[in-house]
Amino acid sequence: MKLIIRAGSHICAVNLADVVETMRPVPVEYLAGAPEGVLGISVIRGASVPVVNLASLLGERDESVAIRFVTIRTGERQVALSVDEVLGIRDIPPTLQKEMPPLLREARPDIVEAVGTLDAELLLILKAGSLLREEVWNLVRIAQEH
């Protein structure tokens, strides 16, 4: 099962087992030195959690205000994805999931695991465990220490 979300013009899917919760956005504190797409840090359930604008992370210029945060597990840690809409939970059969086409494999192999279709629209299946590089986690750790 997958949680289906919309971020800018992208329809994406995240494994439901990786989803912690969906919520209204909470205040975000700027994180100096963070790469594009990382909005900053929020306190969610008492923990400092990096917040990522998913549309920006996927290469889209996105100036919109987030409608929802989707907090996901990335191994031992959590990330809040700032998204435009949570569309629901769907079963995406493996037959609808395809490897990234050769021309797109280098586009964002760290983020997109596969592509598929959902109601005749392109669906990006995300890799939850690798959404943020280690340098961002180091910035979060440093911010927590201060």
C-alpha positions as CSV (number, residue, x, y, z in Angstrom):
1,M,0.0,0.0,0.0
2,K,1.2,3.5,-0.8
3,L,0.2,7.0,0.4
4,I,-0.4,9.1,-2.7
5,I,0.5,12.8,-2.5
6,R,0.7,15.8,-4.8
7,A,3.7,18.1,-4.7
8,G,3.5,20.9,-7.3
9,S,2.7,19.1,-10.6
10,H,4.0,15.8,-9.4
11,I,1.9,12.9,-8.2
12,C,4.1,10.8,-5.8
13,A,3.7,7.6,-3.8
14,V,5.4,6.7,-0.5
15,N,5.3,3.2,1.1
16,L,2.6,3.4,3.7
17,A,4.9,1.5,6.1
18,D,7.3,4.6,6.0
19,V,4.6,7.1,6.8
20,V,4.4,8.3,10.4
21,E,1.6,10.8,10.0
22,T,0.0,13.5,7.9
23,M,-0.7,16.8,9.6
24,R,-1.3,20.5,9.1
25,P,1.9,22.4,8.6
26,V,3.7,23.6,11.8
27,P,6.2,26.5,12.0
28,V,9.5,26.0,10.3
29,E,12.7,27.5,11.5
30,Y,15.3,28.4,8.8
31,L,18.3,26.1,8.6
32,A,21.5,28.0,7.5
33,G,23.5,26.2,4.9
34,A,20.7,23.8,3.9
35,P,20.5,22.8,0.2
36,E,17.6,23.9,-2.0
37,G,14.4,22.2,-1.2
38,V,15.1,21.9,2.6
39,L,12.9,24.5,4.2
40,G,14.3,24.2,7.7
41,I,13.5,22.4,10.9
42,S,10.2,21.9,12.7
43,V,9.5,20.5,16.2
44,I,7.1,17.6,15.6
45,R,6.1,15.5,18.6
46,G,9.0,16.9,20.6
47,A,11.7,16.1,18.0
48,S,13.6,18.4,15.6
49,V,12.6,17.2,12.1
50,P,13.9,18.6,8.8
51,V,11.2,19.9,6.5
52,V,11.6,19.3,2.8
53,N,9.6,21.0,0.0
54,L,9.0,17.9,-2.1
55,A,8.2,19.8,-5.3
56,S,11.5,21.7,-5.1
57,L,13.4,18.5,-4.3
58,L,12.0,17.1,-7.5
59,G,13.3,20.1,-9.5
60,E,10.2,22.2,-9.7
61,R,10.1,25.9,-8.8
62,D,7.5,25.9,-6.1
63,E,6.5,29.1,-4.3
64,S,3.2,27.7,-2.9
65,V,2.5,27.4,0.7
66,A,2.2,23.8,2.0
67,I,-1.2,22.5,2.7
68,R,0.0,19.3,4.5
69,F,3.1,17.8,6.1
70,V,3.7,14.1,5.6
71,T,6.2,12.8,8.2
72,I,8.0,9.7,7.0
73,R,10.7,7.4,8.4
74,T,14.1,7.5,6.7
75,G,15.7,4.7,8.6
76,E,16.1,5.7,12.2
77,R,15.2,9.3,11.5
78,Q,12.2,11.3,10.3
79,V,11.6,13.9,7.6
80,A,8.5,16.1,7.0
81,L,7.6,16.5,3.4
82,S,5.8,19.7,2.6
83,V,3.2,18.8,0.0
84,D,0.2,20.4,-1.7
85,E,-2.3,17.6,-1.1
86,V,-2.7,14.1,0.3
87,L,-4.7,12.2,-2.2
88,G,-5.2,8.9,-0.2
89,I,-4.0,5.4,0.1
90,R,-3.9,3.1,-2.9
91,D,-2.5,-0.3,-3.8
92,I,-0.2,0.1,-6.7
93,P,0.4,-3.3,-8.2
94,P,3.9,-4.2,-9.2
95,T,2.8,-4.5,-12.8
96,L,2.1,-0.7,-12.8
97,Q,5.6,0.1,-11.3
98,K,8.4,0.3,-13.8
99,E,12.1,1.0,-13.6
100,M,13.1,4.5,-14.3
101,P,13.5,4.9,-18.1
102,P,17.2,5.0,-19.2
103,L,17.1,8.7,-20.0
104,L,15.7,9.5,-16.5
105,R,17.8,7.2,-14.4
106,E,20.3,9.9,-13.6
107,A,17.7,12.6,-12.9
108,R,17.1,11.9,-9.2
109,P,18.0,8.2,-8.6
110,D,18.5,9.1,-4.9
111,I,14.8,10.1,-4.6
112,V,12.8,8.3,-7.2
113,E,12.7,4.5,-7.1
114,A,10.4,3.8,-9.9
115,V,7.7,5.3,-12.1
116,G,4.2,4.2,-12.7
117,T,0.7,5.4,-13.7
118,L,-2.2,6.3,-11.6
119,D,-5.5,7.2,-13.3
120,A,-3.5,7.9,-16.5
121,E,-1.1,10.3,-14.7
122,L,2.6,9.7,-14.2
123,L,3.3,8.5,-10.7
124,L,6.8,8.9,-9.0
125,I,7.4,6.2,-6.4
126,L,9.8,7.7,-3.8
127,K,12.6,6.2,-1.9
128,A,11.9,7.3,1.7
129,G,15.2,6.2,3.1
130,S,17.3,8.5,0.9
131,L,15.5,11.7,0.6
132,L,18.1,13.7,2.5
133,R,21.9,13.6,2.1
134,E,24.0,13.2,5.2
135,E,25.2,16.8,5.1
136,V,21.6,17.9,5.9
137,W,21.4,15.5,8.9
138,N,24.7,17.1,10.1
139,L,23.2,20.6,9.9
140,V,20.2,19.4,11.9
141,R,22.5,17.8,14.5
142,I,24.5,21.1,14.8
143,A,21.2,23.1,15.1
144,Q,20.0,20.9,17.9
145,E,23.2,21.4,19.8
146,H,22.8,25.2,19.8
